[in-house]
Amino acid sequence: MHNCISLTFKEKAKQLVGHRVKVVTTNGTFNGRLYAVEANYLTLRILVYKRYIKTFIRLDEIVALRRE
């Protein structure tokens, strides 16, 4: 059964914090662990050359976000 309350994109994204996600943007696709969701961007933790880096993605550039 569906909840009658409609969540915003940001609220739905916050439910995925701590999980591995795929973020499709207007500038490419990113895979990593969702670290935080802020007012107008999210922070993704990505493994690059055996080191974790934080990548900041503006919410208005996101086309799709899904849990992996």
C-alpha positions as a printed Julia matrix, in Angstrom:
68×3 Matrix{Float64}:
  0.0    0.0     0.0
  1.29   3.48   -0.86
  1.8    6.2     1.7
 -0.53   9.16    1.14
  2.23  11.63    1.94
  4.33  12.58   -1.08
  8.06  12.92   -0.39
 10.28  15.43   -2.17
 13.32  14.28   -4.12
 15.59  15.51   -1.34
 13.63  13.56    1.31
 13.79  10.4    -0.78
 17.52  10.91   -1.35
 18.1   11.29    2.41
 16.63   7.81    2.89
 19.56   6.46    0.8
 22.35   8.06    2.88
 24.89   5.38    3.8
 23.94   3.14    0.86
 25.74   2.52   -2.43
 23.97   4.45   -5.18
 24.16   5.29   -8.87
 23.66   8.97   -9.7
 22.87   9.87  -13.3
 23.46  13.56  -14.05
 23.49  15.83  -17.04
 27.31  15.52  -16.91
 27.7   11.76  -16.52
 27.03   8.83  -14.2
 28.61   8.39  -10.77
 28.68   5.34   -8.49
 29.55   5.47   -4.8
 28.26   5.66   -1.26
 25.83   8.5    -0.58
 27.43  10.49    2.23
 25.06  13.46    2.71
 22.17  15.38    1.17
 22.3   19.16    1.66
 20.05  22.05    0.59
 21.09  22.04   -3.08
 23.75  19.32   -3.47
 24.59  15.82   -2.38
 27.93  14.35   -1.37
 29.01  11.04   -2.86
 31.99   9.06   -1.54
 33.82   7.44   -4.48
 36.77   5.03   -4.5
 39.47   6.31   -6.88
 42.88   4.63   -7.09
 42.48   2.95   -3.66
 41.48   6.25   -2.0
 38.07   7.59   -1.13
 37.22  11.06   -2.38
 34.11  13.13   -1.79
 32.31  14.36   -4.87
 29.68  17.09   -4.68
 26.79  16.94   -7.14
 24.22  19.72   -7.52
 20.66  18.48   -7.11
 19.5   20.4   -10.18
 21.92  18.33  -12.35
 20.56  14.96  -11.21
 18.45  13.04  -13.71
 18.12   9.81  -11.69
 19.25   8.36   -8.36
 18.96   4.71   -7.41
 20.26   2.31   -4.8
 22.7   -0.33   -6.0
